[in-house]
Amino acid sequence: MKNREELAELTVPELEDKLRHYKEELFNLRFQVVTGQLSNPSRIELVRRNIARVKTYISRIEKDAVRGRLKAEMESLIKEKAIDPRRVPLREKLTMLRQKLNQKARKVTQEIKVEVDKKAADLLKTLRTRLTEKLKTVKGREETQLRSASVRLRDPKFAARKKFLDKLNSLGFNEASQFASLKETKRAKLGELEQIRAMQRELTSGRLPF
């Protein structure tokens, strides 16, 4: 495989697929070592090098993306504040950019707290109440299913897994689909927050893209 040429042309999802493939191969090779079935020991080192190369390319692409977003944020700041780049010192612009990113991070954190976590807590409370009420009117297999769901919902470590939410939905609890929607919203918000955090880290690294 022409590693450098091929890897340089791949997208992050394609590189991640390749990384999973190499990790699976490495696992299988190690298993063959344990069982005495490995015919080519040098393959392990080659796969390890390939894993390292793929990780390097993924990191490089992600780093370039962060620097691109950081540069766009600075350009947006200059435009919003009507800053004359030639007259305002870089240190002052960096201070304003840090403040802007801090504000963005606080805003997204607050959105997660209010628009997702609080709504999820209220929804969980509603689900528990509805389950308790419905348990008073059912018998047999449905009662067993509802009691099992009720126990799970009251677990302090409750995690809203898709399979469980689908089961609740099939039992007539439409709130489960709302819970699934909140999970997707939180995933997106956390991704947005991580992008901001990555820009903040890059801003303090000293390797500025402007």
LINZI-V529138 format. One line per field, one symbol per residue. psi: psi as a letter, one per 30 degrees, with the letter a starting at -180 (. if undefined). burial: I if it has 24 or more other ideal C-beta (glycine too) atoms within 12 Angstrom, else O. A space follows every 50 residues. Layout:
psi: ???
burial: ???
This chain:
psi: kieeeeefflleeeeeeeeeeeeeeeeeeeeeeefgfjfiffeeeeeeee eeeeeeeeeeeeeeeeeeeeeeeeeeeeeeghkjfffkleeeeeeeeeee eeeeeeeeeeeeeefdeeeeeeeeeeeeeeeeefffgllbeeeeeeeeee eeffkfgkkikeeeeeeeefggjffeeeeeeeeeeeeeeeeeeeeeeeee eeffffikg.
burial: OOOOOOIOOOOOOOIOOIIOOIOOOIOOIOOOOOOOOOOOOOOOOOIOOI IOIIOOIIOOIIOOOIIOIIOOIIOOIIOOOOOOOOOOOOOOIIOIIIOI IOOIIOOIOOOIOOOIOOOIOOIIOOIIOIIOOOOOOOOOOOOOIIOOII OIIOOOOOOIOOOIIOOIOOIOIOIIOIIIOIIOOIOOIOOOIOIIOIII OIIOOOOOOO
